[in-house]
Amino acid sequence: MARAGLTTDRVTLAGAELADEVGFDRLTMSAVARRLGVKDASLYAHVRGLEDLRGRIALLAADEKSVRIAEATAGLAGRDALVAYATAYRDYAREHPGRYMATQIPTEIDPELLAAARGPRRAIELTYGMLRAYALGEPDLTDAVRLLRSMLHGFISLEAAGGFAHSRPAEESWSRCLDALHTLLERWPADHEPHGEGDRT
């Protein structure tokens, strides 16, 4: 029997809050049950197990992050949109480290849940939409998306791990990195096809 007042959404939120506190990789069903004041078995009336819970947390985080980015970038384009996007992305990761990691680690998600979820699709739409202002076509646009994600995740991960111990404030480096990224996106290098064996020019 499901415990009165306990719902899938409540279990997911409790798991997300706990992940922020202890780390997504340290999340357990037992810890979530203790947080909610129920026995472990009570959770299985609402989620199928830890992997299912992790997937639901990933979808929750994707939705929350995409909403924040959409609000931050509304009506902006070019460098302004890039900075707003990156800042909202970083702020979310800092405020919700466990939920953020849920969006970065491959997790098996119920196909029906994923198909119905708005967050992941909106995140893709927002990212490609922001970068299209730089007049990039495929495959450059996809390469730019990967570059953006690598830069943001790399900076955020190193910062969270205490990797920026230099006297120069990380905030100043963050701003300059975004300036450099904007410049690169504006001057995206042309695709140089490799020369054939008979081409000596």
Secondary structure, DSSP 8 states (H G I E B T S, - for coil): ---TT--HHHHHHHHHHHHHHH-GGG--HHHHHHHHTS-HHHHTTT-SSHHHHHHHHHHHHHHHHHHHHHHHHTT--HHHHHHHHHHHHHHHHHH-HHHHHHTTS-----HHHHHH-SHHHHHHHHHHHHHHTT---TTHHHHHHHHHHHHHHHHHHHHHTT---SSS-HHHHHHHHHHHHHHHHHT---------TT---
